[in-house]
Amino acid sequence: VLRSSGIPLPAPATEELLQALRMMDWKENVRPAVHADGYCVLKRPPALERPPRWRERDPRSVRRRVWELAEALLRGASENAAKFQFTAIAVSKNFRGTPHVDKNDRSVQYALSLGTFEEMSGELCVEETPFIVRAIDTHGKLACLDGRFPHWVSDYVGERYSVIFYRSEGEEDPVVRAVHQA
């Protein structure tokens, strides 16, 4: 097991996103086979002529806010992340997954996690080779990996939210390696 960390993200921005994630209606789970307290796929919200009024009790308003805050974090993290073209954001609460492959991904994905879970836990693990696993600290950090390689989240205690930017449409990028520079 090799350990690494994603790109640190600004604490005020991650705290704002964490608060928005906590306001989401987590009763919905669009993937019931996934073991999580909630799993939701956000699609790009429609463009508006003027910014909408923020209403924390309106689920569509909360989802738009999560999208906008998450996208701003991605775009500001690095040059590579700023250029990444994604079609959706998967957000989950307390995801506990066994090794899996994201068969519908067409490219790499960017991932970050937030919450009160303990340090050195809840790492995003990806199988680089049959003998090497990369355990990536994404707690308040952004990492880039190819979800078409087996990956999972290590055990953790506490509250953990995942935010995954991915592309499931368009031309498929070649599968080259499991972990990429964010």
Summary of the structure (lengths in Angstrom):
residues: 182
radius of gyration: 15.6
end to end distance: 19.9
largest distance: 52.1
contacts: 544
relative contact order: 0.24
helix: 20%
strand: 31%
